[in-house]
């Protein structure tokens, strides 16, 4: 946000600017391009939010470049994950980001810190024209690409997408652990959506629920978890 608006942004007071920053951080962290960021703002966000971004004088391409410059470690993680997956398909198992990546028969397994694997069926390397070639009007030249089979047809893996899958998988495991612990302590979870848990319990146990959700399991010891919550009557 600071790179775009040149000042600190408050979540409540600067809601449109905060939305721009959130979209930038969530997307750019997983390899979003400037062209995709620009399209995303115009399609998903309100006119007020788009105008706030335009008023900043920073283009979508400049915003994404500023993010990658500010956090150079993140593109390095993309490359490490992409190289590890290609290495595994070629027969060299390895560990990256506390995840063990290896082949089980024809399937690629990325074993998360919890011990749960993400499985990509029939993973292999094929020559494929990258989708970004059309977006940026580049020559459509096939390059070696990791391909796997999914229920919706062929899927493609590359460094930033692998990083996203790992992060989302770890966050799912953190939430699942929190749901189970809420249940075992009698907080009665009734709904969970993405990164949220809804419990039916007495209001005086609200702080207890927040504490449970901020305490990671042993396999994620030291992992910082910040929680926001709301309590109310039925």
SULRATA-V715151 format. One record per backbone hydrogen bond with DSSP energy under -0.5 kcal/mol. NH is the residue of the N-H (numbers start at 1). CO is the residue of the C=O. Records with the same first field share a line. If there is no record, write none. Layout:
BEGIN
NH: CO / CO
END
This chain:
BEGIN
4: 1
5: 1
6: 2
14: 10
15: 12
18: 14
19: 15
20: 16
21: 17
22: 18
23: 19
24: 20
25: 21
26: 22
27: 23
28: 24
29: 25
30: 27
31: 28
32: 27
37: 33
38: 34
39: 35
40: 36
41: 37
42: 38
43: 39
44: 40
45: 40 / 41
50: 46
51: 47
52: 48
53: 49
54: 50
55: 51
56: 52 / 53
57: 54
58: 53
63: 59
64: 60
65: 61
66: 62
67: 63
68: 64
69: 65
70: 66
71: 67
72: 69
74: 71
75: 71
76: 72
77: 73
78: 74
79: 75
80: 76
81: 77
82: 78
83: 79
84: 80
85: 81
86: 82
87: 83
88: 84
89: 85
90: 86
91: 88
92: 87
93: 91
94: 101
96: 99
99: 96
100: 111
101: 94 / 99
102: 100 / 109
104: 107
105: 103
107: 104
108: 120
109: 102
110: 118
111: 100 / 109
112: 110 / 116
115: 112
118: 110
119: 117
120: 108
121: 119 / 149
123: 106 / 120
124: 147
126: 124 / 145
128: 126 / 143
130: 128 / 141
133: 130
134: 131
135: 131
136: 132
137: 134
138: 133
141: 139
142: 140
143: 128
145: 126
146: 157
147: 124 / 145
148: 155
149: 121
150: 153
153: 150
155: 148
157: 146
162: 158
163: 159
164: 160
165: 161
166: 162
167: 163
168: 164
169: 165
170: 166
171: 167
172: 168
173: 169
174: 170
175: 171
176: 172
177: 173
178: 174
179: 175
180: 176
181: 177
182: 178
183: 179
184: 180
185: 181
186: 183
187: 182
190: 198
191: 198
193: 196
195: 193
196: 193
198: 191
199: 197
200: 188
201: 199
205: 202
206: 203
209: 205
210: 206
211: 207
212: 208
213: 209
214: 210 / 211
215: 211 / 212
216: 214
220: 217
221: 218
223: 220
END
